Amino acid sequence: MAYHQAWRNEEAIETLKRFLVYYPNALNAHIGLTCSYNDAGREEEARAEAAEVMRLSPDFRTEVWQQNQFWKEAKEMERHLNNLRKAGLK
């Protein structure tokens, strides 16, 4: 996630994919991958990850997710929400 926060999305993608090999049901990794793919302009892959989020958590809602996040800057929260919504998550 540090790579993603630093806008180093390709490195974030590589790292998160390696992590998911060992922990395929790690919801937060799929959420991070959704955001990183969108930031990298890889929208089809972002939508595929969003589908994994919904498979793992059928009741996932961005407004509930948002309540459990603690971003220093509001623009970072907005960035993540936009990425999740762009990938099709509600």
C-alpha positions in Angstrom: 0.0 0.0 0.0 2.9 2.3 0.5 3.8 2.1 -3.2 0.2 3.0 -4.0 0.3 6.0 -1.6 3.4 7.2 -3.3 1.7 6.9 -6.8 4.1 4.1 -7.7 1.3 2.0 -9.0 3.1 -0.5 -11.1 5.2 -1.5 -8.1 2.1 -1.6 -5.9 0.4 -3.9 -8.5 3.4 -6.3 -8.6 3.6 -6.4 -4.8 -0.1 -6.9 -4.2 -0.3 -9.6 -6.8 2.6 -11.5 -5.0 0.9 -11.0 -1.7 -2.3 -12.5 -3.1 -0.5 -15.6 -4.1 -0.2 -16.5 -0.4 -3.3 -14.8 0.8 -5.9 -15.0 -2.0 -8.8 -13.9 0.1 -7.2 -10.8 1.6 -10.0 -8.2 0.9 -7.8 -5.2 1.5 -5.3 -6.4 -1.0 -8.0 -6.7 -3.6 -9.2 -3.2 -2.7 -5.7 -1.8 -3.0 -5.2 -3.6 -6.3 -8.5 -2.2 -7.7 -7.3 1.3 -6.8 -3.8 0.8 -8.2 -5.1 -0.6 -11.5 -7.4 2.4 -11.9 -4.6 4.9 -11.1 -2.4 3.1 -13.7 -5.2 3.4 -16.3 -5.8 -0.4 -16.3 -9.6 -0.2 -16.0 -10.4 -3.7 -17.2 -8.1 -5.2 -14.6 -9.6 -2.8 -12.0 -13.1 -4.1 -12.8 -11.9 -7.7 -12.4 -10.5 -6.9 -9.0 -13.7 -5.2 -8.0 -15.5 -8.4 -8.9 -13.1 -10.2 -6.5 -14.0 -7.7 -3.8 -17.7 -8.5 -4.4 -17.0 -12.3 -4.4 -15.2 -12.0 -1.1 -17.6 -9.5 0.5 -21.0 -9.5 -1.3 -22.3 -6.7 0.9 -19.3 -4.4 0.3 -20.3 -0.8 0.2 -17.9 2.1 -0.3 -19.7 4.2 2.3 -19.1 1.6 5.0 -15.5 1.1 3.8 -15.0 4.8 4.0 -16.0 4.9 7.7 -13.2 2.6 8.6 -10.4 4.5 6.8 -8.1 7.1 8.2 -6.5 9.2 5.6 -4.5 12.2 6.5 -5.8 14.2 3.6 -9.4 14.3 2.3 -8.2 14.2 -1.3 -6.7 10.7 -0.7 -10.0 9.4 0.5 -11.7 10.9 -2.5 -9.0 9.4 -4.8 -9.7 5.9 -3.4 -13.5 6.3 -3.4 -13.3 7.4 -7.0 -11.2 4.5 -8.0 -13.5 2.0 -6.3 -16.6 3.5 -7.9 -15.0 3.7 -11.3 -14.3 0.0 -11.1 -18.0 -0.6 -10.4 -18.2 -0.8 -6.6 -21.1 1.0 -5.0 
